[in-house]
Amino acid sequence: MDDSQSAHEKREKELSDNVNADRKGGPLSENILPHLLNLYNCTSSAVDYEIYAPDGTFEDPLMCAQGVKQIKSAFYSIPKVFSEGKMGEYTVHENMIGPGTGEINIDNVQHYKLLGRQIDMVSLIKLQVKDGKVVRHEDLWDKKPLWNRTTVKTPNQKPHERLLKRQA
């Protein structure tokens, strides 16, 4: 019993050694986080998009961007819609899988102004990093999963399809 318990504790410690949670992040996010903050604070420049792999993706509930050009377009459009946009409070959770590879999760609150009205949105930003570059960037509003074919059941099933399923 002691051997299995100590093996479990050892494995838990190994996992926790690879996870870093604070406002600054860790080795995986130290080069990415300042640029990401510029994107969300509407102060980005071309150099800030170098954190993405050439075929990187960005997805939120409103859009899906593939490649750096589309990602730039997505973030450059924020100040055109909102008079103000910034990331407020945030906490960084890091899980390194290997050198320059892993996941970064950022619990945050984003603040926007639309037509003079303040909008505060709780969000979870999930970044998948490979070789030091972001290959996938998801912004989960209210920390809810993005809608896709695995997370959404289509209610518009045709009546004859329902009948066929019942008969099978």
Residue pairs with C-beta under 8 A, 6 or more apart in sequence:
18 95
18 96
18 97
18 102
19 93
19 94
19 95
20 26
20 27
20 28
20 92
20 93
20 94
20 96
21 91
21 92
21 93
21 94
22 91
22 92
23 90
23 91
23 92
24 30
24 33
24 92
25 32
25 33
25 92
25 94
25 104
26 92
26 94
26 96
27 94
27 96
28 94
28 96
28 100
28 101
28 102
28 104
28 129
29 92
29 94
29 104
29 127
31 51
31 132
32 51
32 104
32 127
32 129
32 134
33 92
33 104
33 106
35 44
35 47
35 48
35 49
35 50
35 51
36 48
36 51
36 106
36 125
36 127
37 87
38 44
38 45
38 48
39 48
39 49
39 75
40 85
40 86
40 87
40 108
40 110
41 85
41 86
41 87
42 78
42 79
42 82
42 84
42 85
42 86
44 75
44 76
46 72
49 68
49 71
49 72
51 133
51 134
52 58
52 68
52 71
52 133
52 134
52 135
52 137
53 130
53 131
53 133
53 134
53 135
54 67
54 68
55 66
55 67
55 135
56 67
56 68
56 71
56 133
56 134
56 135
56 136
56 137
57 64
57 65
57 66
57 67
57 71
57 135
57 136
57 137
58 64
58 65
58 70
58 71
58 74
58 137
58 138
58 139
59 65
59 136
59 137
59 138
59 139
59 146
60 138
60 139
60 140
60 141
60 146
61 141
61 146
61 147
63 74
65 71
65 73
65 74
71 137
78 85
79 85
81 114
82 112
82 113
82 114
82 119
83 113
83 114
83 115
83 116
84 111
84 112
84 113
85 110
85 111
85 112
85 113
86 110
86 111
87 108
87 109
87 110
87 111
88 108
88 109
88 110
88 111
88 120
89 108
89 109
90 106
90 107
90 108
90 109
91 106
91 107
91 108
92 104
92 105
92 106
93 104
93 105
93 106
93 107
94 102
94 103
94 104
94 105
95 102
95 103
95 104
95 105
96 102
97 103
100 129
100 130
100 131
100 132
101 129
101 130
101 131
102 129
103 126
103 127
103 128
103 129
104 125
104 126
104 127
104 129
105 124
105 125
105 126
105 127
106 124
106 125
106 127
107 123
107 124
107 143
108 122
108 123
108 124
108 125
109 120
109 121
109 122
109 123
110 120
110 121
110 123
111 118
111 119
111 120
111 121
112 118
112 119
112 120
112 121
113 119
121 141
121 142
122 141
122 142
122 143
123 139
123 140
123 141
123 142
123 143
124 139
124 140
124 143
125 137
125 138
125 139
125 140
126 136
126 137
126 138
126 140
127 134
127 136
127 137
127 138
128 134
128 135
128 136
128 137
129 135
138 146
140 146
145 151
